[in-house]
């Protein structure tokens, strides 16, 4: 991560502006145990109380790290709950990184977030239609298939 | 050259997150 992702100007700007970057050795006896860190690097999104909302691992290239962090931010905001901020984070994944492997999941989560906020099933139908049209090979199409049955 | 402004204290990181209303991006890494 130090050799590639963390020296990328876009990553530096995004991380410094958007989150509090915290770097800890995986060997930390207290925190490594608390967060059950078994792999390195393990990347987490935490809230201010230290509650974990998102976890991923591995050496991300810069162009994949930002959408992954955005997805994690969206999930954290959804849980807190700040559904408007969650939707904004998911939308950024879709709009700014439409070809990233996480974009279909963001489509799904954005649609469900909007449904929960509005109780309008049109958001669920729309997310299925968008996944089927734009990401037909994604497993998220299968996961969204029940929503296609909501069409009248 | 710009760089990520890493915090290396867990407590300081959480306090900063609360003060700035941000989430924490925690990287558990292998220093070796």
N, CA and C atoms of all chains as a GROMACS GRO file, in nm:
protein
  552
    1UNK      N    1   0.083  -0.120   0.000
    1UNK     CA    2   0.000   0.000   0.000
    1UNK      C    3   0.087   0.126   0.000
    2UNK      N    4   0.198   0.123   0.071
    2UNK     CA    5   0.285   0.240   0.077
    2UNK      C    6   0.349   0.268  -0.058
    3UNK      N    7   0.377   0.162  -0.134
    3UNK     CA    8   0.450   0.179  -0.259
    3UNK      C    9   0.362   0.228  -0.373
    4UNK      N   10   0.231   0.203  -0.362
    4UNK     CA   11   0.144   0.236  -0.475
    4UNK      C   12   0.026   0.324  -0.430
    5UNK      N   13  -0.066   0.265  -0.353
    5UNK     CA   14  -0.192   0.336  -0.324
    5UNK      C   15  -0.170   0.461  -0.241
    6UNK      N   16  -0.086   0.451  -0.137
    6UNK     CA   17  -0.077   0.562  -0.042
    6UNK      C   18   0.011   0.677  -0.090
    7UNK      N   19   0.071   0.663  -0.207
    7UNK     CA   20   0.144   0.777  -0.264
    7UNK      C   21   0.070   0.837  -0.383
    8UNK      N   22  -0.048   0.783  -0.412
    8UNK     CA   23  -0.128   0.835  -0.523
    8UNK      C   24  -0.194   0.967  -0.481
    9UNK      N   25  -0.179   1.072  -0.560
    9UNK     CA   26  -0.235   1.202  -0.520
    9UNK      C   27  -0.385   1.200  -0.493
   10UNK      N   28  -0.459   1.124  -0.573
   10UNK     CA   29  -0.605   1.120  -0.553
   10UNK      C   30  -0.638   1.050  -0.422
   11UNK      N   31  -0.565   0.945  -0.390
   11UNK     CA   32  -0.589   0.873  -0.264
   11UNK      C   33  -0.551   0.962  -0.145
   12UNK      N   34  -0.438   1.028  -0.154
   12UNK     CA   35  -0.394   1.117  -0.045
   12UNK      C   36  -0.500   1.224  -0.019
   13UNK      N   37  -0.546   1.286  -0.125
   13UNK     CA   38  -0.646   1.391  -0.110
   13UNK      C   39  -0.776   1.337  -0.052
   14UNK      N   40  -0.823   1.224  -0.106
   14UNK     CA   41  -0.948   1.167  -0.059
   14UNK      C   42  -0.939   1.130   0.088
   15UNK      N   43  -0.835   1.060   0.125
   15UNK     CA   44  -0.822   1.012   0.263
   15UNK      C   45  -0.810   1.128   0.360
   16UNK      N   46  -0.723   1.223   0.329
   16UNK     CA   47  -0.703   1.336   0.421
   16UNK      C   48  -0.828   1.421   0.436
   17UNK      N   49  -0.905   1.432   0.328
   17UNK     CA   50  -1.023   1.519   0.331
   17UNK      C   51  -1.147   1.451   0.388
   18UNK      N   52  -1.155   1.317   0.373
   18UNK     CA   53  -1.282   1.249   0.396
   18UNK      C   54  -1.288   1.173   0.527
   19UNK      N   55  -1.178   1.116   0.570
   19UNK     CA   56  -1.178   1.030   0.688
   19UNK      C   57  -1.061   1.068   0.779
   20UNK      N   58  -1.061   1.008   0.897
   20UNK     CA   59  -0.944   1.019   0.984
   20UNK      C   60  -0.859   0.895   0.959
   21UNK      N   61  -0.740   0.912   0.901
   21UNK     CA   62  -0.658   0.796   0.870
   21UNK      C   63  -0.579   0.749   0.993
   22UNK      N   64  -0.603   0.625   1.029
   22UNK     CA   65  -0.542   0.567   1.149
   22UNK      C   66  -0.461   0.445   1.108
   23UNK      N   67  -0.334   0.443   1.145
   23UNK     CA   68  -0.248   0.331   1.105
   23UNK      C   69  -0.194   0.263   1.229
   24UNK      N   70  -0.219   0.134   1.235
   24UNK     CA   71  -0.181   0.057   1.352
   24UNK      C   72  -0.115  -0.074   1.310
   25UNK      N   73  -0.014  -0.118   1.383
   25UNK     CA   74   0.046  -0.248   1.351
   25UNK      C   75  -0.051  -0.361   1.382
   26UNK      N   76  -0.060  -0.455   1.290
   26UNK     CA   77  -0.151  -0.568   1.312
   26UNK      C   78  -0.112  -0.648   1.435
   27UNK      N   79   0.014  -0.636   1.476
   27UNK     CA   80   0.063  -0.710   1.592
   27UNK      C   81   0.022  -0.647   1.724
   28UNK      N   82  -0.046  -0.532   1.720
   28UNK     CA   83  -0.093  -0.467   1.844
   28UNK      C   84  -0.179  -0.566   1.923
   29UNK      N   85  -0.131  -0.600   2.041
   29UNK     CA   86  -0.197  -0.708   2.115
   29UNK      C   87  -0.341  -0.674   2.153
   30UNK      N   88  -0.366  -0.551   2.191
   30UNK     CA   89  -0.500  -0.514   2.234
   30UNK      C   90  -0.593  -0.493   2.114
   31UNK      N   91  -0.551  -0.405   2.022
   31UNK     CA   92  -0.639  -0.369   1.911
   31UNK      C   93  -0.646  -0.477   1.805
   32UNK      N   94  -0.535  -0.546   1.780
   32UNK     CA   95  -0.538  -0.657   1.685
   32UNK      C   96  -0.635  -0.764   1.731
   33UNK      N   97  -0.638  -0.787   1.861
   33UNK     CA   98  -0.731  -0.886   1.916
   33UNK      C   99  -0.873  -0.832   1.914
   34UNK      N  100  -0.890  -0.707   1.953
   34UNK     CA  101  -1.025  -0.649   1.960
   34UNK      C  102  -1.095  -0.655   1.824
   35UNK      N  103  -1.019  -0.626   1.718
   35UNK     CA  104  -1.078  -0.624   1.584
   35UNK      C  105  -1.053  -0.753   1.507
   36UNK      N  106  -1.000  -0.853   1.577
   36UNK     CA  107  -0.979  -0.986   1.517
   36UNK      C  108  -0.903  -0.976   1.384
   37UNK      N  109  -0.792  -0.906   1.389
   37UNK     CA  110  -0.710  -0.888   1.269
   37UNK      C  111  -0.624  -1.012   1.249
   38UNK      N  112  -0.649  -1.082   1.140
   38UNK     CA  113  -0.574  -1.203   1.109
   38UNK      C  114  -0.495  -1.188   0.980
   39UNK      N  115  -0.528  -1.089   0.899
   39UNK     CA  116  -0.464  -1.070   0.770
   39UNK      C  117  -0.407  -0.929   0.763
   40UNK      N  118  -0.306  -0.912   0.683
   40UNK     CA  119  -0.256  -0.777   0.657
   40UNK      C  120  -0.245  -0.754   0.508
   41UNK      N  121  -0.275  -0.632   0.465
   41UNK     CA  122  -0.340  -0.530   0.547
   41UNK      C  123  -0.489  -0.558   0.565
   42UNK      N  124  -0.539  -0.527   0.683
   42UNK     CA  125  -0.683  -0.528   0.709
   42UNK      C  126  -0.728  -0.382   0.718
   43UNK      N  127  -0.827  -0.348   0.639
   43UNK     CA  128  -0.875  -0.210   0.628
   43UNK      C  129  -1.017  -0.202   0.683
   44UNK      N  130  -1.037  -0.112   0.779
   44UNK     CA  131  -1.166  -0.101   0.846
   44UNK      C  132  -1.218   0.042   0.837
   45UNK      N  133  -1.349   0.053   0.837
   45UNK     CA  134  -1.414   0.182   0.860
   45UNK      C  135  -1.480   0.175   0.997
   46UNK      N  136  -1.440   0.267   1.084
   46UNK     CA  137  -1.492   0.273   1.221
   46UNK      C  138  -1.564   0.406   1.242
   47UNK      N  139  -1.659   0.405   1.336
   47UNK     CA  140  -1.714   0.534   1.376
   47UNK      C  141  -1.634   0.588   1.495
   48UNK      N  142  -1.675   0.702   1.545
   48UNK     CA  143  -1.600   0.768   1.651
   48UNK      C  144  -1.599   0.694   1.783
   49UNK      N  145  -1.687   0.594   1.794
   49UNK     CA  146  -1.685   0.511   1.914
   49UNK      C  147  -1.600   0.385   1.896
   50UNK      N  148  -1.545   0.370   1.777
   50UNK     CA  149  -1.462   0.254   1.751
   50UNK      C  150  -1.539   0.134   1.697
   51UNK      N  151  -1.668   0.153   1.671
   51UNK     CA  152  -1.748   0.044   1.617
   51UNK      C  153  -1.714   0.020   1.471
   52UNK      N  154  -1.692  -0.106   1.436
   52UNK     CA  155  -1.657  -0.141   1.297
   52UNK      C  156  -1.782  -0.148   1.211
   53UNK      N  157  -1.775  -0.087   1.092
   53UNK     CA  158  -1.888  -0.089   0.998
   53UNK      C  159  -1.853  -0.152   0.864
   54UNK      N  160  -1.725  -0.167   0.836
   54UNK     CA  161  -1.684  -0.218   0.705
   54UNK      C  162  -1.544  -0.276   0.719
   55UNK      N  163  -1.522  -0.385   0.647
   55UNK     CA  164  -1.391  -0.450   0.653
   55UNK      C  165  -1.356  -0.503   0.515
   56UNK      N  166  -1.233  -0.481   0.477
   56UNK     CA  167  -1.180  -0.545   0.358
   56UNK      C  168  -1.032  -0.572   0.383
   57UNK      N  169  -0.968  -0.640   0.292
   57UNK     CA  170  -0.827  -0.671   0.313
   57UNK      C  171  -0.757  -0.681   0.178
   58UNK      N  172  -0.628  -0.676   0.186
   58UNK     CA  173  -0.547  -0.691   0.065
   58UNK      C  174  -0.488  -0.560   0.018
   59UNK      N  175  -0.402  -0.571  -0.081
   59UNK     CA  176  -0.329  -0.456  -0.133
   59UNK      C  177  -0.405  -0.394  -0.250
   60UNK      N  178  -0.479  -0.290  -0.221
   60UNK     CA  179  -0.561  -0.224  -0.322
   60UNK      C  180  -0.476  -0.134  -0.411
   61UNK      N  181  -0.498  -0.137  -0.541
   61UNK     CA  182  -0.443  -0.031  -0.626
   61UNK      C  183  -0.522   0.096  -0.601
   62UNK      N  184  -0.465   0.210  -0.630
   62UNK     CA  185  -0.532   0.337  -0.595
   62UNK      C  186  -0.670   0.352  -0.657
   63UNK      N  187  -0.686   0.308  -0.781
   63UNK     CA  188  -0.814   0.329  -0.848
   63UNK      C  189  -0.925   0.242  -0.789
   64UNK      N  190  -0.889   0.142  -0.708
   64UNK     CA  191  -0.990   0.059  -0.643
   64UNK      C  192  -1.008   0.092  -0.496
   65UNK      N  193  -0.909   0.160  -0.439
   65UNK     CA  194  -0.918   0.188  -0.295
   65UNK      C  195  -1.027   0.291  -0.266
   66UNK      N  196  -1.036   0.397  -0.346
   66UNK     CA  197  -1.134   0.501  -0.316
   66UNK      C  198  -1.277   0.447  -0.323
   67UNK      N  199  -1.316   0.375  -0.430
   67UNK     CA  200  -1.453   0.322  -0.428
   67UNK      C  201  -1.479   0.225  -0.313
   68UNK      N  202  -1.377   0.150  -0.272
   68UNK     CA  203  -1.397   0.061  -0.158
   68UNK      C  204  -1.422   0.140  -0.031
   69UNK      N  205  -1.345   0.247  -0.012
   69UNK     CA  206  -1.366   0.330   0.107
   69UNK      C  207  -1.502   0.399   0.101
   70UNK      N  208  -1.542   0.443  -0.018
   70UNK     CA  209  -1.674   0.505  -0.031
   70UNK      C  210  -1.785   0.407   0.003
   71UNK      N  211  -1.771   0.284  -0.041
   71UNK     CA  212  -1.872   0.184  -0.008
   71UNK      C  213  -1.876   0.164   0.144
   72UNK      N  214  -1.759   0.157   0.206
   72UNK     CA  215  -1.755   0.142   0.351
   72UNK      C  216  -1.813   0.261   0.424
   73UNK      N  217  -1.785   0.380   0.374
   73UNK     CA  218  -1.842   0.500   0.434
   73UNK      C  219  -1.995   0.497   0.422
   74UNK      N  220  -2.043   0.455   0.306
   74UNK     CA  221  -2.187   0.445   0.286
   74UNK      C  222  -2.250   0.347   0.383
   75UNK      N  223  -2.188   0.234   0.402
   75UNK     CA  224  -2.243   0.134   0.495
   75UNK      C  225  -2.240   0.186   0.638
   76UNK      N  226  -2.133   0.255   0.674
   76UNK     CA  227  -2.125   0.312   0.809
   76UNK      C  228  -2.234   0.416   0.829
   77UNK      N  229  -2.251   0.504   0.732
   77UNK     CA  230  -2.353   0.609   0.743
   77UNK      C  231  -2.493   0.547   0.749
   78UNK      N  232  -2.515   0.441   0.672
   78UNK     CA  233  -2.644   0.373   0.675
   78UNK      C  234  -2.673   0.322   0.816
   79UNK      N  235  -2.572   0.264   0.879
   79UNK     CA  236  -2.591   0.205   1.010
   79UNK      C  237  -2.614   0.309   1.119
   80UNK      N  238  -2.562   0.430   1.102
   80UNK     CA  239  -2.553   0.522   1.217
   80UNK      C  240  -2.686   0.573   1.274
   81UNK      N  241  -2.795   0.601   1.209
   81UNK     CA  242  -2.816   0.599   1.066
   81UNK      C  243  -2.820   0.740   1.009
   82UNK      N  244  -2.745   0.762   0.902
   82UNK     CA  245  -2.753   0.886   0.825
   82UNK      C  246  -2.773   0.842   0.680
   83UNK      N  247  -2.899   0.819   0.646
   83UNK     CA  248  -2.930   0.757   0.517
   83UNK      C  249  -2.902   0.852   0.400
   84UNK      N  250  -2.914   0.981   0.422
   84UNK     CA  251  -2.883   1.076   0.314
   84UNK      C  252  -2.735   1.068   0.279
   85UNK      N  253  -2.650   1.069   0.382
   85UNK     CA  254  -2.506   1.059   0.358
   85UNK      C  255  -2.470   0.922   0.300
   86UNK      N  256  -2.540   0.820   0.344
   86UNK     CA  257  -2.516   0.686   0.291
   86UNK      C  258  -2.545   0.684   0.141
   87UNK      N  259  -2.661   0.738   0.104
   87UNK     CA  260  -2.697   0.741  -0.036
   87UNK      C  261  -2.597   0.820  -0.119
   88UNK      N  262  -2.549   0.929  -0.063
   88UNK     CA  263  -2.451   1.011  -0.136
   88UNK      C  264  -2.322   0.933  -0.160
   89UNK      N  265  -2.279   0.857  -0.062
   89UNK     CA  266  -2.156   0.778  -0.078
   89UNK      C  267  -2.175   0.667  -0.181
   90UNK      N  268  -2.288   0.598  -0.176
   90UNK     CA  269  -2.314   0.493  -0.275
   90UNK      C  270  -2.322   0.554  -0.415
   91UNK      N  271  -2.386   0.670  -0.425
   91UNK     CA  272  -2.400   0.734  -0.556
   91UNK      C  273  -2.264   0.774  -0.613
   92UNK      N  274  -2.172   0.813  -0.527
   92UNK     CA  275  -2.038   0.847  -0.576
   92UNK      C  276  -1.968   0.725  -0.634
   93UNK      N  277  -1.986   0.610  -0.572
   93UNK     CA  278  -1.925   0.488  -0.628
   93UNK      C  279  -1.978   0.466  -0.770
   94UNK      N  280  -2.110   0.479  -0.785
   94UNK     CA  281  -2.173   0.452  -0.915
   94UNK      C  282  -2.133   0.557  -1.018
   95UNK      N  283  -2.137   0.682  -0.978
   95UNK     CA  284  -2.114   0.791  -1.074
   95UNK      C  285  -1.967   0.808  -1.110
   96UNK      N  286  -1.880   0.791  -1.012
   96UNK     CA  287  -1.738   0.819  -1.034
   96UNK      C  288  -1.656   0.694  -1.068
   97UNK      N  289  -1.709   0.576  -1.031
   97UNK     CA  290  -1.636   0.452  -1.058
   97UNK      C  291  -1.731   0.346  -1.114
   98UNK      N  292  -1.799   0.378  -1.226
   98UNK     CA  293  -1.904   0.288  -1.276
   98UNK      C  294  -1.852   0.152  -1.323
   99UNK      N  295  -1.721   0.145  -1.351
   99UNK     CA  296  -1.665   0.018  -1.398
   99UNK      C  297  -1.596  -0.060  -1.287
  100UNK      N  298  -1.599  -0.008  -1.166
  100UNK     CA  299  -1.538  -0.080  -1.054
  100UNK      C  300  -1.624  -0.201  -1.017
  101UNK      N  301  -1.560  -0.304  -0.965
  101UNK     CA  302  -1.632  -0.427  -0.930
  101UNK      C  303  -1.734  -0.403  -0.819
  102UNK      N  304  -1.720  -0.295  -0.744
  102UNK     CA  305  -1.813  -0.265  -0.635
  102UNK      C  306  -1.934  -0.184  -0.679
  103UNK      N  307  -1.933  -0.136  -0.803
  103UNK     CA  308  -2.043  -0.052  -0.850
  103UNK      C  309  -2.179  -0.123  -0.844
  104UNK      N  310  -2.189  -0.249  -0.885
  104UNK     CA  311  -2.321  -0.314  -0.875
  104UNK      C  312  -2.373  -0.322  -0.732
  105UNK      N  313  -2.286  -0.349  -0.638
  105UNK     CA  314  -2.330  -0.352  -0.497
  105UNK      C  315  -2.378  -0.214  -0.454
  106UNK      N  316  -2.310  -0.110  -0.502
  106UNK     CA  317  -2.351   0.026  -0.469
  106UNK      C  318  -2.488   0.057  -0.527
  107UNK      N  319  -2.516   0.008  -0.648
  107UNK     CA  320  -2.649   0.026  -0.708
  107UNK      C  321  -2.756  -0.037  -0.618
  108UNK      N  322  -2.727  -0.158  -0.574
  108UNK     CA  323  -2.820  -0.230  -0.488
  108UNK      C  324  -2.844  -0.153  -0.357
  109UNK      N  325  -2.735  -0.116  -0.293
  109UNK     CA  326  -2.746  -0.049  -0.163
  109UNK      C  327  -2.811   0.088  -0.174
  110UNK      N  328  -2.783   0.159  -0.283
  110UNK     CA  329  -2.846   0.290  -0.303
  110UNK      C  330  -2.996   0.275  -0.320
  111UNK      N  331  -3.036   0.177  -0.398
  111UNK     CA  332  -3.179   0.155  -0.419
  111UNK      C  333  -3.252   0.118  -0.291
  112UNK      N  334  -3.191   0.032  -0.212
  112UNK     CA  335  -3.253  -0.008  -0.086
  112UNK      C  336  -3.256   0.110   0.011
  113UNK      N  337  -3.148   0.186   0.013
  113UNK     CA  338  -3.144   0.304   0.100
  113UNK      C  339  -3.256   0.401   0.065
  114UNK      N  340  -3.274   0.425  -0.065
  114UNK     CA  341  -3.380   0.517  -0.106
  114UNK      C  342  -3.519   0.462  -0.074
  115UNK      N  343  -3.533   0.330  -0.084
  115UNK     CA  344  -3.661   0.268  -0.050
  115UNK      C  345  -3.691   0.286   0.099
  116UNK      N  346  -3.591   0.262   0.181
  116UNK     CA  347  -3.611   0.274   0.326
  116UNK      C  348  -3.647   0.417   0.364
  117UNK      N  349  -3.589   0.512   0.294
  117UNK     CA  350  -3.618   0.652   0.323
  117UNK      C  351  -3.757   0.692   0.276
  118UNK      N  352  -3.801   0.638   0.162
  118UNK     CA  353  -3.924   0.687   0.099
  118UNK      C  354  -4.041   0.589   0.106
  119UNK      N  355  -4.009   0.460   0.129
  119UNK     CA  356  -4.109   0.352   0.123
  119UNK      C  357  -4.172   0.340  -0.016
  120UNK      N  358  -4.101   0.388  -0.116
  120UNK     CA  359  -4.148   0.378  -0.254
  120UNK      C  360  -4.082   0.256  -0.319
  121UNK      N  361  -4.163   0.158  -0.356
  121UNK     CA  362  -4.106   0.036  -0.414
  121UNK      C  363  -4.046   0.061  -0.552
  122UNK      N  364  -4.077   0.175  -0.609
  122UNK     CA  365  -4.017   0.206  -0.739
  122UNK      C  366  -3.864   0.206  -0.732
  123UNK      N  367  -3.809   0.239  -0.616
  123UNK     CA  368  -3.664   0.238  -0.600
  123UNK      C  369  -3.609   0.095  -0.608
  124UNK      N  370  -3.686   0.000  -0.556
  124UNK     CA  371  -3.641  -0.139  -0.561
  124UNK      C  372  -3.650  -0.193  -0.704
  125UNK      N  373  -3.758  -0.158  -0.771
  125UNK     CA  374  -3.774  -0.201  -0.911
  125UNK      C  375  -3.665  -0.138  -0.996
  126UNK      N  376  -3.638  -0.010  -0.971
  126UNK     CA  377  -3.537   0.062  -1.050
  126UNK      C  378  -3.398   0.005  -1.029
  127UNK      N  379  -3.368  -0.036  -0.906
  127UNK     CA  380  -3.234  -0.090  -0.884
  127UNK      C  381  -3.217  -0.222  -0.959
  128UNK      N  382  -3.324  -0.303  -0.961
  128UNK     CA  383  -3.314  -0.428  -1.037
  128UNK      C  384  -3.297  -0.399  -1.186
  129UNK      N  385  -3.376  -0.308  -1.237
  129UNK     CA  386  -3.368  -0.277  -1.380
  129UNK      C  387  -3.230  -0.224  -1.417
  130UNK      N  388  -3.174  -0.141  -1.330
  130UNK     CA  389  -3.042  -0.085  -1.360
  130UNK      C  390  -2.934  -0.193  -1.355
  131UNK      N  391  -2.943  -0.279  -1.256
  131UNK     CA  392  -2.845  -0.388  -1.248
  131UNK      C  393  -2.856  -0.479  -1.370
  132UNK      N  394  -2.977  -0.514  -1.407
  132UNK     CA  395  -2.996  -0.604  -1.520
  132UNK      C  396  -2.947  -0.542  -1.650
  133UNK      N  397  -2.964  -0.411  -1.662
  133UNK     CA  398  -2.924  -0.343  -1.786
  133UNK      C  399  -2.775  -0.315  -1.792
  134UNK      N  400  -2.718  -0.271  -1.680
  134UNK     CA  401  -2.579  -0.222  -1.681
  134UNK      C  402  -2.478  -0.322  -1.629
  135UNK      N  403  -2.523  -0.416  -1.545
  135UNK     CA  404  -2.431  -0.514  -1.487
  135UNK      C  405  -2.492  -0.654  -1.493
  136UNK      N  406  -2.529  -0.699  -1.613
  136UNK     CA  407  -2.605  -0.825  -1.624
  136UNK      C  408  -2.529  -0.948  -1.573
  137UNK      N  409  -2.396  -0.941  -1.568
  137UNK     CA  410  -2.318  -1.055  -1.522
  137UNK      C  411  -2.295  -1.052  -1.370
  138UNK      N  412  -2.339  -0.949  -1.303
  138UNK     CA  413  -2.311  -0.936  -1.161
  138UNK      C  414  -2.401  -1.026  -1.078
  139UNK      N  415  -2.347  -1.086  -0.972
  139UNK     CA  416  -2.434  -1.164  -0.882
  139UNK      C  417  -2.538  -1.077  -0.811
  140UNK      N  418  -2.519  -0.946  -0.813
  140UNK     CA  419  -2.618  -0.858  -0.750
  140UNK      C  420  -2.748  -0.856  -0.828
  141UNK      N  421  -2.745  -0.893  -0.956
  141UNK     CA  422  -2.870  -0.906  -1.031
  141UNK      C  423  -2.954  -1.017  -0.969
  142UNK      N  424  -2.890  -1.129  -0.941
  142UNK     CA  425  -2.961  -1.241  -0.880
  142UNK      C  426  -3.018  -1.202  -0.744
  143UNK      N  427  -2.937  -1.132  -0.667
  143UNK     CA  428  -2.981  -1.094  -0.532
  143UNK      C  429  -3.096  -0.994  -0.537
  144UNK      N  430  -3.106  -0.920  -0.646
  144UNK     CA  431  -3.213  -0.820  -0.660
  144UNK      C  432  -3.335  -0.875  -0.732
  145UNK      N  433  -3.327  -0.998  -0.781
  145UNK     CA  434  -3.435  -1.052  -0.863
  145UNK      C  435  -3.573  -1.045  -0.796
  146UNK      N  436  -3.585  -1.068  -0.665
  146UNK     CA  437  -3.719  -1.056  -0.605
  146UNK      C  438  -3.784  -0.920  -0.628
  147UNK      N  439  -3.703  -0.817  -0.641
  147UNK     CA  440  -3.759  -0.684  -0.662
  147UNK      C  441  -3.825  -0.671  -0.800
  148UNK      N  442  -3.780  -0.754  -0.895
  148UNK     CA  443  -3.842  -0.749  -1.028
  148UNK      C  444  -3.987  -0.796  -1.022
  149UNK      N  445  -4.020  -0.873  -0.920
  149UNK     CA  446  -4.156  -0.924  -0.907
  149UNK      C  447  -4.252  -0.819  -0.855
  150UNK      N  448  -4.199  -0.705  -0.814
  150UNK     CA  449  -4.284  -0.597  -0.764
  150UNK      C  450  -4.348  -0.517  -0.877
  151UNK      N  451  -4.303  -0.544  -1.001
  151UNK     CA  452  -4.361  -0.471  -1.114
  151UNK      C  453  -4.506  -0.513  -1.134
  152UNK      N  454  -4.591  -0.413  -1.158
  152UNK     CA  455  -4.733  -0.443  -1.179
  152UNK      C  456  -4.760  -0.469  -1.326
  153UNK      N  457   0.632   1.695  -0.064
  153UNK     CA  458   0.537   1.605  -0.130
  153UNK      C  459   0.423   1.571  -0.034
  154UNK      N  460   0.301   1.577  -0.086
  154UNK     CA  461   0.185   1.546  -0.002
  154UNK      C  462   0.187   1.401   0.042
  155UNK      N  463   0.132   1.377   0.158
  155UNK     CA  464   0.122   1.240   0.208
  155UNK      C  465  -0.001   1.227   0.298
  156UNK      N  466  -0.039   1.104   0.324
  156UNK     CA  467  -0.152   1.081   0.412
  156UNK      C  468  -0.112   1.117   0.555
  157UNK      N  469  -0.199   1.189   0.621
  157UNK     CA  470  -0.169   1.236   0.757
  157UNK      C  471  -0.210   1.131   0.860
  158UNK      N  472  -0.135   1.022   0.862
  158UNK     CA  473  -0.171   0.910   0.948
  158UNK      C  474  -0.167   0.948   1.095
  159UNK      N  475  -0.268   0.902   1.167
  159UNK     CA  476  -0.268   0.908   1.314
  159UNK      C  477  -0.223   0.770   1.361
  160UNK      N  478  -0.139   0.765   1.460
  160UNK     CA  479  -0.089   0.635   1.506
  160UNK      C  480  -0.138   0.600   1.647
  161UNK      N  481  -0.221   0.688   1.702
  161UNK     CA  482  -0.282   0.660   1.833
  161UNK      C  483  -0.430   0.633   1.813
  162UNK      N  484  -0.474   0.517   1.856
  162UNK     CA  485  -0.615   0.478   1.844
  162UNK      C  486  -0.705   0.581   1.914
  163UNK      N  487  -0.668   0.616   2.034
  163UNK     CA  488  -0.751   0.709   2.111
  163UNK      C  489  -0.756   0.846   2.042
  164UNK      N  490  -0.643   0.890   1.993
  164UNK     CA  491  -0.641   1.019   1.923
  164UNK      C  492  -0.724   1.014   1.795
  165UNK      N  493  -0.719   0.902   1.727
  165UNK     CA  494  -0.796   0.887   1.603
  165UNK      C  495  -0.945   0.894   1.629
  166UNK      N  496  -0.992   0.824   1.732
  166UNK     CA  497  -1.135   0.829   1.763
  166UNK      C  498  -1.176   0.969   1.809
  167UNK      N  499  -1.091   1.032   1.888
  167UNK     CA  500  -1.123   1.166   1.936
  167UNK      C  501  -1.132   1.263   1.818
  168UNK      N  502  -1.041   1.250   1.724
  168UNK     CA  503  -1.044   1.338   1.607
  168UNK      C  504  -1.168   1.312   1.524
  169UNK      N  505  -1.207   1.186   1.512
  169UNK     CA  506  -1.327   1.152   1.435
  169UNK      C  507  -1.450   1.217   1.496
  170UNK      N  508  -1.459   1.212   1.627
  170UNK     CA  509  -1.574   1.274   1.694
  170UNK      C  510  -1.569   1.427   1.679
  171UNK      N  511  -1.452   1.482   1.696
  171UNK     CA  512  -1.440   1.629   1.689
  171UNK      C  513  -1.470   1.682   1.550
  172UNK      N  514  -1.431   1.606   1.447
  172UNK     CA  515  -1.448   1.652   1.309
  172UNK      C  516  -1.568   1.588   1.241
  173UNK      N  517  -1.644   1.508   1.316
  173UNK     CA  518  -1.761   1.438   1.261
  173UNK      C  519  -1.722   1.359   1.136
  174UNK      N  520  -1.618   1.280   1.150
  174UNK     CA  521  -1.571   1.196   1.040
  174UNK      C  522  -1.570   1.050   1.084
  175UNK      N  523  -1.557   0.963   0.989
  175UNK     CA  524  -1.533   0.822   1.016
  175UNK      C  525  -1.383   0.797   1.016
  176UNK      N  526  -1.344   0.685   1.073
  176UNK     CA  527  -1.204   0.648   1.080
  176UNK      C  528  -1.175   0.542   0.974
  177UNK      N  529  -1.069   0.563   0.900
  177UNK     CA  530  -1.015   0.460   0.810
  177UNK      C  531  -0.894   0.400   0.880
  178UNK      N  532  -0.911   0.278   0.930
  178UNK     CA  533  -0.805   0.212   1.005
  178UNK      C  534  -0.734   0.110   0.917
  179UNK      N  535  -0.604   0.123   0.909
  179UNK     CA  536  -0.521   0.030   0.833
  179UNK      C  537  -0.435  -0.047   0.931
  180UNK      N  538  -0.469  -0.173   0.951
  180UNK     CA  539  -0.384  -0.261   1.031
  180UNK      C  540  -0.282  -0.323   0.937
  181UNK      N  541  -0.157  -0.286   0.954
  181UNK     CA  542  -0.055  -0.325   0.858
  181UNK      C  543   0.055  -0.407   0.926
  182UNK      N  544   0.137  -0.466   0.842
  182UNK     CA  545   0.252  -0.542   0.890
  182UNK      C  546   0.377  -0.457   0.872
  183UNK      N  547   0.431  -0.404   0.981
  183UNK     CA  548   0.547  -0.315   0.966
  183UNK      C  549   0.667  -0.385   0.904
  184UNK      N  550   0.670  -0.516   0.917
  184UNK     CA  551   0.786  -0.590   0.864
  184UNK      C  552   0.774  -0.610   0.715
   0.00000   0.00000   0.00000
